[in-house]
Amino acid sequence: MPKIPECDRCLLYAHNPYFICAVHPSGVENDTCPNFIPDPNAEPEELWEPEGASYYNGELMKQPKPRWTPLQQLEMLDYHPMFTGRCPQCEMPFDMKKTPPVHWDCPHCRWVDDSV
């Protein structure tokens, strides 16, 4: 049987086209090797990620679509009271020591935070 994918990361791999390793010159019979020893100098295995997905703990997970575009996110940093500490409409300061849990509605001019 030819080499298995783990062979490239094994300390016993020969890197030779004529034999696989010193223990199993022609490869292993199964799809796992009982003598596998991870090579500390081997390149880490590259996990391919399709667009819109990422690996978490070795499992490919689909990512949710972003709520805002990158431009909208930057605009929010410029005007939202969570980042500025002031109402974007009347410039009244918010008490930043006691931030609201969800909504940043302005009690002075009645500006309503609809970003949530």
Secondary structure, 3 states (H helix, E strand, C coil): CCCCHHHHHECCECCCCCCCECCCCCCCCCCCCCCCCECCCCCCCCCCCCCCEEEECCEEEECCCCCCCHHHHHHHHHHCHHHHCECCCCCCECCCCCCCCCCCCCCCCCCCCCCC
